[in-house]
Amino acid sequence: MTNAPRMIHLNLDLSPELNQILEELSNKIGVSKSDVLRQAITLMQVMVKAKEETQKLEISEANQLIANEIVFSPDKKSEPHPLDTFIERLGAWEDERTAEEIVKEIYDSRTISRYDISL
């Protein structure tokens, strides 16, 4: 008995044009059509991950894929958001009062100018 992962069998409907492309790719890189589709799924995973991590990826035309820059480095930490850096350096505002109490205090502390200003 083998411990190889069990493969799932799928039926796939393709247009004649897509089947031709699949056959050409299969011949060009020397693998089966199934392997071409597996590699295409892996490429799609990379594209989705790039989009999630806001990496640069552009599809300029339907028939042309141009990868400007896809970099995945698990060791490199992504740049923190400026707000996170601000809070980390200066700390968050701490107060026992509710927001409504703080706003009321601000309004109550305002004074009306006694200067007569004309425009």
C-alpha positions as CSV (number, residue, x, y, z in Angstrom):
1,M,0.0,0.0,0.0
2,T,1.4,3.4,-0.9
3,N,1.1,6.6,1.1
4,A,0.9,8.9,-2.0
5,P,-1.8,11.5,-1.8
6,R,-5.1,10.5,-3.5
7,M,-5.7,12.4,-6.7
8,I,-9.2,13.8,-7.4
9,H,-10.4,13.2,-10.9
10,L,-12.2,16.1,-12.6
11,N,-14.0,16.4,-15.9
12,L,-13.3,19.7,-17.7
13,D,-15.1,21.4,-20.6
14,L,-12.9,23.6,-22.7
15,S,-13.4,25.5,-25.9
16,P,-11.4,24.2,-28.9
17,E,-9.2,27.4,-28.6
18,L,-8.4,26.8,-24.9
19,N,-7.7,23.1,-25.6
20,Q,-5.3,24.1,-28.4
21,I,-3.5,26.5,-26.0
22,L,-3.3,23.8,-23.3
23,E,-1.8,21.3,-25.9
24,E,0.7,23.9,-27.1
25,L,1.8,24.6,-23.5
26,S,2.0,20.9,-22.7
27,N,4.2,20.3,-25.7
28,K,6.3,23.4,-25.1
29,I,7.2,22.7,-21.6
30,G,7.1,18.9,-21.9
31,V,4.5,18.0,-19.3
32,S,1.0,16.6,-19.4
33,K,-2.0,18.8,-19.8
34,S,-2.9,18.0,-16.2
35,D,0.5,19.3,-15.1
36,V,0.0,22.5,-17.1
37,L,-3.3,23.0,-15.3
38,R,-1.7,22.3,-11.9
39,Q,1.0,24.8,-12.6
40,A,-1.6,27.4,-13.7
41,I,-3.4,26.9,-10.4
42,T,-0.2,27.5,-8.6
43,L,0.4,30.6,-10.6
44,M,-3.1,31.8,-9.8
45,Q,-2.3,31.3,-6.1
46,V,0.8,33.5,-6.4
47,M,-1.3,36.2,-8.1
48,V,-4.0,36.1,-5.4
49,K,-1.3,36.3,-2.7
50,A,0.4,39.2,-4.5
51,K,-2.9,41.1,-4.6
52,E,-3.6,40.4,-0.9
53,E,-0.1,41.6,0.0
54,T,-0.5,44.6,-2.3
55,Q,2.4,43.6,-4.5
56,K,2.7,45.0,-8.0
57,L,1.0,42.8,-10.5
58,E,-0.4,44.0,-13.8
59,I,-2.4,42.3,-16.5
60,S,-2.3,44.8,-19.3
61,E,-4.1,42.8,-22.0
62,A,-6.2,39.7,-21.9
63,N,-3.6,37.7,-23.8
64,Q,-0.5,39.1,-22.1
65,L,0.6,38.8,-18.5
66,I,3.3,41.2,-17.3
67,A,4.6,40.7,-13.8
68,N,6.3,44.0,-12.9
69,E,7.3,42.9,-9.5
70,I,6.3,40.0,-7.3
71,V,8.4,39.6,-4.2
72,F,7.6,37.3,-1.4
73,S,10.1,37.2,1.4
74,P,8.9,35.7,4.7
75,D,11.9,37.1,6.4
76,K,11.3,40.7,5.4
77,K,8.7,42.4,7.5
78,S,6.3,44.7,5.6
79,E,6.4,48.4,6.2
80,P,4.1,49.3,9.2
81,H,1.2,51.6,8.7
82,P,2.2,55.2,9.7
83,L,-0.6,55.2,12.3
84,D,0.8,52.1,14.0
85,T,4.2,53.8,14.1
86,F,2.7,56.9,15.5
87,I,0.9,55.1,18.3
88,E,3.9,52.9,19.0
89,R,6.2,55.9,19.5
90,L,3.8,58.3,21.2
91,G,1.3,56.0,22.8
92,A,-2.5,56.2,22.6
93,W,-4.5,58.7,24.5
94,E,-5.6,57.3,27.9
95,D,-8.4,58.8,29.8
96,E,-11.0,57.6,32.3
97,R,-13.7,59.8,30.8
98,T,-16.0,58.9,28.0
99,A,-15.7,60.6,24.6
100,E,-18.9,62.5,25.4
101,E,-17.5,63.8,28.7
102,I,-14.3,65.0,27.0
103,V,-16.2,66.8,24.2
104,K,-18.5,68.4,26.8
105,E,-15.5,69.7,28.7
106,I,-14.0,71.2,25.6
107,Y,-17.2,73.0,24.7
108,D,-17.7,74.2,28.3
109,S,-14.2,75.6,28.4
110,R,-14.7,77.7,25.3
111,T,-15.0,81.4,25.8
112,I,-16.7,84.0,23.7
113,S,-14.4,86.9,22.6
114,R,-15.4,90.2,23.9
115,Y,-13.7,92.0,21.0
116,D,-15.9,93.8,18.5
117,I,-14.7,92.6,15.1
118,S,-16.1,94.0,11.9
119,L,-15.4,92.8,8.5
